[in-house]
Amino acid sequence: MKLKGIDESDKCREIRGETYLLKVEGNARFMALWDQLVNNELRLFR
């Protein structure tokens, strides 16, 4: 029973870690795209 619980908690930790990494990568990509959009807008206004 204890081993089963440990395995399940490890799985949860792995899933949380993956989702966290996906969030960070997604945010980084979004910010890069946002910077490009903002720079393009600024160029248009200049």
BELVENDA-V873931 format. One line per field, one symbol per residue. phi: phi as a letter, one per 40 degrees, with the letter a starting at -180 (. if undefined). Layout:
phi->???
This chain:
phi->.cddccdccccdccccccccccccccccccccccdccccccccccc
